[in-house]
Amino acid sequence: MNERDQVLKAAADLVTAFARNDREAYFGAFSADASFVFYTLEQPLLSRDAYQALWDNWRAEDGFEVLSCTSSNAFVSLQGDVAIFIHDVATELRMQGEQHFSQERETIVFKKQASGQEQQGLWLACHEHLSAMPEGLPSP
């Protein structure tokens, strides 16, 4: 499998884990030092642990549950041991008993794990940036 296909698989696995609320697989797709920028939050999350704590809080206090998540219009740019993955994402969530649907654009930066590390050769996400889809664009 070539590196582009490896990144596409890593991204698909990440989205699939998110879609099925598989906390371990989802967060396992990120490096410990990953950072997260979500337009819905006032501050960036500067580690995987910070995002996991927020996720757990959402679940405990708001009944957060992912109902579906679909990726489209995927693009990969390889930059050596870094890959930039861009896609459109349609997500359906439940929070506080209400369903919410969002259409967003997301950039995920993957880094190929160096030799000697536990996950050598795997592509792990090291940064995620989620943006609102510009208004007026047709649904995917």
N, C-alpha and C positions, 0 to 999 in steps of 0.2 A: 504494500500500500504506500503510495507516495505521501509526502508531507502535507500537501494540501488536503488530501482525503483523510489523513489522520486528524487534522484540525477540524474538518467538517464532522468527523465522527465524534471527536471530543465535545464539540458544540452541541451536536444532536443528543449525545448522552446527558449533557448538562440540562438541556431543555426538557428532555424526557423525565429526568429525575425531579425537576421542578414541577412538571405537570402532574406527577403522581404523588407529590408531597413526600418524596423519599429524602428526608433530611440528611441522612448519612451519605448517600450517593451524591446529592446535590452539593453539599459543602465539601465533600471529598474531591470534587472537580476543581476546587480553588486551592491555590497555595495559601499557606498560613498568613503571609504578608500581603495578601490581595487587598485591594482598595475598591470601594464601591461608591458611585455617585448616582443617586436617584433623585430625579426632579421633585419627587414627593416629600423629600426630607430636607430639613434646613441645613444639615451638615453632612459632609462625606463620612462614610464609615471607613476607617483606616486599617482594618484587619478583618480576617475571616471570623475571628472570635466576636468582634463587635457586631457583625451582621448576624451571626448565630444567636447572640443574646437578644437582639431585636426581634428576630424570627420567633424565638421561643416566647418572648413577651407578647407578640402579636397573637400567637396561638393560644396562650393561656388567658389573655385578657380580652381579646377581640374575636376569638373563634376563627382566626385566619385559616383558610383552606383554599388551595388552588384547585379549581374545578377543571380547567383546561388551559393549555398553552400551545400555540401553534406558531412555528417559525416559517417565514417566507423571505424571498429575495435575498438569499444568503450570498455573501461575497467574502473572499479570503484574500488577504495580502500578506505574503510571506516576506519577512524581513530578517533573514538569518534564523536565529533561535527564538525569534518572536513572530507571532502571527496576529494580524488584526482581523477579527471576524465582525462583520456588520450584517444585521438582518432586521426585518420588521417582525414584530411579535404581537400576537393577539392573545390576550389573557382574560380568563374569567375567574374571578375570586369570590369567596364568601368572607365577609367580615361583619361582625356584630349582627349576624343573621340575615344580612342583605347581600344580594349578588351584585357584583360590579364587573363591568366589561371595559377593557382598555385596549387601545391600539397604540403601540409605541415603537420607537426605533432604538436599537441597542447596539452598542459596540462592546465587544469582549476582546481583551488582549490576552493571548495565550503565550506562555513561555515553555519552550522545550526543556525538560528537566535534564540537567547535566549528569554526566557519568559520575558514579560514586554516590549519588543520592538514591534514596529508597525507591523512588518512582522514575528511575532512569529511562530516558527516551519517551516518556509520556508528555503530552501537552496538557499543562494545567493553566487554568484561568488565573491571571494575576491582577486584572482590573476589569471592572464592568461599569459601563456608563449607560444609563437608561434615560431616554428623552421622550417627551410627549410627541406624538405624530403631529406634524403641522396640520392645522385645520384646513378643511376644504379638499383634502386629498381623498380619492376614492378608497373604499375599504378593500383590503387584499382579497 
